[in-house]
Amino acid sequence: MSRRVSGIRQRLSAEEIGEPEFFRRMIAASADRFAYLDRDLTYRAVNPAYLMSWGLKPEQVIGRRVDEVLDRDLYAEVILPRLEACLAGHTVVYEAQLPRRGVRVGWGEVTYIPWLDRVGRVEGIVVCVHDITARHAASNSLSRLGEIVEKAQTEVYVFDPEHLYFEQVNQGARTNLGFDMNELTVMTPLDLMPDYDPQTFSRLLEPLRRGSKSQVIVETRHRRKDGTCYPAEIRLQLLGTEPRFVAWVMDTTERRRAEEAIKHLAFMDPLTALPNRRLLMDRLERAIAASRRSHRQGALIFIDLDDFKTLNDTLGHDQGDRLLRQVAKRLSSCLRESDTLARLGGDEFVVMLERLSRKTEDAAAQAEILANKLLMALREPCGLEYREYRCSASIGVTLFGPRAVSVEELMKQADLAMYRAKASGRDTLRFFDPAMQAEVSARAALAANLRRGLQHGEFLLHYQMQVDADGRMTGAEGLLRWQHPQRGLLEPAAFIRLAEETATILPLGRQVLDMACAQLATWSERPETADLILAVNISALQFHHPDFVDQVLAAVDHRGCDPNRLKLEITENLLRDDRDGTIAKMSALKARGISFALDDFGTGYSSLTDLGRLPLKELKIDRSFVQDLVTNERDAAIARTIIALGDTLDLDVIAEGVETEAQRDWLAGHGCHAFQGYLFGRPGPAATSAPRLDA
């Protein structure tokens, strides 16, 4: 095997790859199947033998990825892990059942050789497939045995069945062992097999002597002349009319190295050398089963670094990787030998603890002590290039014990607890509580209902009138309601935050705009309502969408309403990001006649500079200041300030949440002449609001 790989290397050179002459010479020299893949596992060159074996044409292969050409199951289970090992710099040799003229009946010895550029980096893979179908069939003809023995790629030994002396040993075996044929004729397999004694070897041959087996396969060691040993796979057969034992021996050194490399890639994180998710899940499944048998508790600790993305974005991924390696070492130093530390990916680590106390309370205390120890270890400064970096983490902990629980459920519990820790201020830990799961399940159900409600038209607008100082209706605010099939009519407080978190607010906001414009179009048909202005709330996420301006104008044009009658209410929080972009969007809509009101003014943050630059028409005094302004001097002072600010900036001012005549009179007495609240009417559908609109 090693000689053939070496031979392939000698026949290839970097300058030859891609040259037609290269493949012509290769075909002339060998009937084996050859291909060249780049780092993306895309075919760049193949020889006719390779195409013939798969029954394909060049245009079906060249320029395509391996997974687009070969059988997907064969690719995923057999080929891909070995190609990845080769890309990591390992020569990979293995046997596989492969097609012969498009039919999957033959066997091939497949060799993947990493192709290095001038500085030693892997830039591609040379694939060589050698047909070994004949070896698997193991010819019964002793007349051909001599030729097979000498030309076989593997080591071949022929020895007599009585005294076990070697009669024939092929060149490959002699070269690997270091013995010449004269030395080998006075030796037996036992001289090469240090792990076998005469009795053990006799038992190995017995099934062949009896005829109960046609072949015996063992893995052992072969000893060379210099005393060194190499791993070997031995296939023994008893062949011929004058029976002789034939041993086909493969030096599995390279294969074992490749298998170890593949195993490492499959189960270990390459950056930190910690177990990866796959290995963690396997160990966790075993730990859960052991915990149920022993009735001892275990714990899963989910660790997520705080602000790791900021570090990556500011200092670069190389420094992020450096931090992750240091974190892995610190966490490892806090653990027992029996504990498992794994990296899931990114900045997420998981610690699995086994054989804690039988009592849940004691096990929780043990897990908490270790989790706090991990937090303290991570708080110590980390040495990055040119600076020290102080790290922290949010940790979620969940226990497992005799109660049946799945691996996926445990991971979900620890993850939920970690997010609760992050929401609690970070650099802390939280234990999983079943109430968290109930909350998450309810949230997921509500999110699904939101999406369904959008599809089934369950959302509608209720309208609350806005009046002037004389009590005349000047307009209304469209307030979103959800006619839930099971829970009845829901106000925004029950669902709007989730809609924003899941981005459902975007399609929902478009529906609200469409409903508002449709209502304005209806009002325009009646003289008594044609001049009413309709206000609707706009979320920050909706406003900052790149197509927001086009969406508003599309709704206006689609319904044919007067844009001068549409008022969009925004909040102060919207002003925190991209002030210039915000002003540009507002100005574009104002140019079409659409006006803006600043809702809940005084509850967020905005500067006088912001207010002076924004193309606003109206300020709204929040209901929280209106409620007690008659008796609370602080609220009264804030209300007076907002009214005065409106006068200074030439903005209309409207007070919402007006429920008593005393509130209205106070506001009117201090210069506020527009009102909204229960004193003038509760929100309702357009049909039930119609009498009020006629008043």
C-alpha positions, -999 to +999 in steps of 0.1 A: +000+000+000+026+026+011+047+017-021+017+024-044+009+057-026+045+067-030+044+057-066+014+079-072+031+108-055+062+104-077+041+103-109+023+136-100+036+170-098+020+204-093+028+215-128+010+185-143-024+189-126-048+201-152-026+193-182-042+169-208-008+152-212-009+142-175-040+121-179-028+105-212+004+094-195-015+082-164-039+062-184-010+046-204+007+037-171-023+024-151-058+010-155-067+024-121-094+051-118-080+086-111-096+119-103-085+153-089-107+173-065-101+209-054-106+221-018-143+225-023-145+188-033-153+197-069-141+175-097-114+192-118-101+162-138-109+125-142-097+097-164-118+075-187-116+046-163-132+067-136-160+078-159-166+042-171-168+029-136-197+052-128-213+051-162-210+089-166-199+114-192-173+141-186-199+169-186-217+151-158-187+151-136-162+180-143-171+211-123-195+193-101-191+185-064-187+149-053-220+149-035-237+159-068-221+130-087-219+100-064-246+081-045-256+104-016-258+077+011-223+064+000-210+100+001-224+109+035-215+076+053-183+066+036-167+092+014-171+126+031-155+118+065-124+104+047-122+134+023-123+158+052-094+138+069-075+142+036-081+179+035-066+180+070-034+166+056-037+128+060-033+102+033-064+080+035-066+044+023-097+022+026-117-004+008-152+001-004-178-016-027-177+004-059-194+003-093-181-015-122-196+000-154-223+016-133-233-015-114-223-015-077-207-050-076-170-045-075-145-037-047-119-010-048-090+001-027-095+038-025-066+061-018-069+099-011-036+118-013-035+154-001-020+176-029+002+204-014+011+237-029+046+252-028+042+262+009+028+229+021-009+238+022-035+213+010-049+226-023-066+195-035-070+157-034-057+131-058-081+101-058-069+067-070-093+037-070-076+003-075-099-026-083-094-054-057-125-074-067-102-104-075-087-103-040-121-104-024-131-133-045-098-150-036-091-172-066-092-210-061-067-217-088-033-226-074-019-225-109-024-187-108-013-183-072+023-176-080+014-147-102-011-133-078+013-136-049+040-116-066+019-089-081-006-084-053-005-049-037-009-064-002+016-088+015+009-124+005+023-154+023+019-191+013+028-217+040+023-255+042-005-268+064+016-293+083+047-276+095+036-240+087+069-231+069+067-203+043+068-215+007+062-182-010+063-146+002+057-118-022+080-088-028+058-064-009+059-085+023+097-091+020+103-053+016+082-044+046+096-071+069+132-067+059+138-105+054+149-121+022+133-153+008+161-175+021+155-163+056+117-167+053+117-203+041+129-214+076+103-193+094+066-197+102+038-172+108+045-175+145+079-159+140+061-128+127+032-127+151+043-118+186+007-119+200+002-156+191+015-188+206+012-222+188-020-232+205-038-199+198-026-199+161-038-236+158-072-226+170-072-198+144-066-222+116-090-250+128-122-236+110-103-236+077-090-271+082-125-284+090-140-265+061-165-247+083-152-213+071-137-203+038-118-173+053-106-161+087-098-125+093-079-112+123-062-079+133-028-083+150+008-071+148+036-082+125+072-080+136+099-069+113+135-081+112+146-050+131+122-058+159+097-031+152+060-040+148+032-027+126-005-033+128-018-058+102-051-072+090-046-109+081-070-128+059-064-165+060-076-191+034-069-228+027-066-231-011-058-256-039-060-293-046-028-297-027-039-275+001-018-245+011-026-218+036-026-183+020-024-152+042-032-119+027-017-093+050-024-055+049-002-031+068-030-010+084-007+018+098-020+044+074-055+032+078-054+034+115-039+069+114-067+079+090-093+063+113-079+081+143-079+114+124-115+108+112-125+099+147-109+130+161-126+152+135-160+135+141-160+137+179-136+165+189-137+203+185-107+212+163-102+247+180-102+237+217-095+199+214-127+194+236-154+169+229-179+183+204-217+182+204-218+148+189-196+132+216-214+152+244-248+139+233-235+103+233-220+107+267-250+125+281-273+096+268-251+071+287-250+093+318-288+096+319-291+058+317-265+054+345-283+079+366-316+061+363-299+028+374-279+043+403-306+068+414-278+094+417-283+129+403-264+144+374-262+180+362-259+198+329-243+233+330-247+254+299-222+282+295-225+311+271-199+339+270-212+374+274-206+399+245-184+375+226-198+388+193-186+423+202-151+409+208-151+391+175-163+422+156-139+446+172-107+426+177-111+399+150-118+362+149-082+353+156-085+370+190-119+354+195-104+320+189-075+328+212-100+336+240-120+304+234-089+283+238-081+301+271-117+297+283-115+259+275-084+256+296-099+275+325-131+256+325-111+223+323-090+233+353-121+235+375-135+200+367-130+165+381-115+139+358-150+122+356-167+154+344-172+162+307-165+196+292-176+201+256-178+230+231-210+231+212-198+258+188-193+295+188-190+307+224-211+279+239-197+253+263-214+226+283-203+208+314-218+174+323-215+163+359-222+127+370-226+108+402-238+137+423-258+132+455-290+111+455-309+140+470-320+167+446-313+196+470-277+183+477-271+177+440-283+212+432-259+226+458-230+206+444-238+219+409-242+255+421-208+254+438-191+243+406-210+267+385-199+296+407-164+283+405-166+284+367-179+320+368-151+331+391-125+314+368-138+332+338-138+366+355-100+366+356-084+387+328-075+368+296-043+377+278-050+386+242-027+402+218-016+436+230-042+438+257-060+421+286-097+411+282-121+406+310-146+379+303-179+369+319-205+342+311-242+334+317-248+299+330-278+277+330-280+246+352-304+217+351-304+184+370-312+149+358-319+118+378-341+087+380-370+104+362-370+096+324-358+125+303-344+128+268-310+143+259-328+169+238-350+179+267-321+183+290-302+205+266-333+226+261-337+230+298-301+241+304-304+265+274-335+281+288-319+286+322-289+301+305-311+327+287-328+335+319-294+342+335-285+364+305-318+383+309-310+388+346-280+409+339-253+384+328-223+371+347-246+350+368-263+316+369-298+303+370-313+269+376-340+255+353-375+258+367-405+239+351-423+273+350-397+284+324-408+255+301-444+264+306-436+300+297-417+290+266-444+266+255-470+292+259-449+317+240-443+292+212-481+285+210-489+322+209-463+328+182-479+300+161-513+315+168-501+349+157-490+335+123-523+316+119-542+347+129-525+367+102-534+341+076-571+339+088-577+377+091-583+376+129-568+411+135-589+442+133-589+479+144-610+495+171-613+532+169-611+557+198-622+592+190-601+623+194-618+656+202-610+693+204-617+717+233-654+720+222-659+682+222-661+680+184-646+649+170-615+656+149-603+621+142-596+588+159-568+564+168-569+530+153-561+505+181-552+469+171-573+441+185-570+403+180-602+383+178-586+351+191-607+320+184-604+306+220-594+336+241-617+362+227-608+398+220-572+405+230-556+439+234-520+446+222-505+441+256-512+404+253-493+399+220-475+429+206-441+423+223-440+387+210-449+400+175-419+424+177-396+397+190-406+372+162-408+399+135-444+390+130-450+428+135-438+434+100-467+416+081-490+426+110-480+463+105-487+461+068-522+447+076-528+476+100-518+502+074-541+485+049-571+485+073-565+521+083-564+533+047-595+513+038-613+529+067-602+564+056-615+556+021-649+546+036-650+578+057-643+599+027-676+589+012-696+606+039-694+644+043-696+643+081-666+620+083-646+630+052-623+654+072-615+630+101-578+621+106-569+585+115-538+578+136-521+543+137-491+532+157-459+522+140-433+499+157-396+507+155-389+474+137-416+482+111-403+518+106-367+508+102-376+482+075-359+493+042-392+493+023-413+511+050-419+543+029-430+522-001-453+500+020-471+531+034-475+547+000-486+514-015-514+511+011-525+546+005-526+542-033-542+508-031-571+520-010-573+554-027-575+574+005-563+609+012-528+608+026-534+641+044-559+622+067-533+596+077-513+601+109-485+578+120-477+576+157-441+568+166-423+565+200-392+581+213-373+548+213-374+549+175-351+579+176-322+560+192-309+545+160-301+561+126-315+596+132-306+607+097-324+578+081-354+583+104-357+620+093-353+610+057-382+585+058-404+609+077-397+637+053-405+615+023-439+606+037-446+642+049-440+653+013-470+631+003-491+647+031-488+620+058-482+635+093-464+622+124-472+622+161-447+615+188-466+590+211-460+585+248-439+616+249-419+619+281-416+582+288-385+576+267-355+596+257-353+623+231-334+656+231-347+690+221-323+688+192-341+656+180-375+672+183-364+703+164-351+682+135-380+658+132-408+667+108-435+661+135-470+676+136-481+665+171-469+656+206-490+631+227-490+635+265-488+599+279-517+586+300-492+580+329-489+617+333-525+625+328-539+601+354-528+620+385-520+654+372-548+671+392-533+659+425-497+651+416-475+681+412-447+662+395-471+648+367-486+683+364-452+698+359-444+673+332-477+680+314-471+718+316-436+713+301-449+692+272-476+717+264-451+746+266-426+726+244-454+721+218-460+758+217-423+766+213-419+741+185-452+749+169-465+714+174-501+703+182-504+687+216-530+660+225-535+643+259-544+606+259-560+587+288-584+615+297-611+599+319-625+628+341-638+662+335-613+675+361-584+662+339-599+678+308-604+711+325-569+712+339-554+704+305-576+730+287-567+755+314-530+750+307-532+753+269-539+717+257-570+717+235-570+681+220-581+650+240-585+613+238-598+589+265-627+571+281-644+605+290-652+608+253-657+571+244-642+537+246-626+521+215-649+501+193-653+487+158-661+512+130-697+501+129-704+507+166-683+540+164-704+553+136-730+571+158-703+588+177-687+598+144-720+614+134-723+634+167 
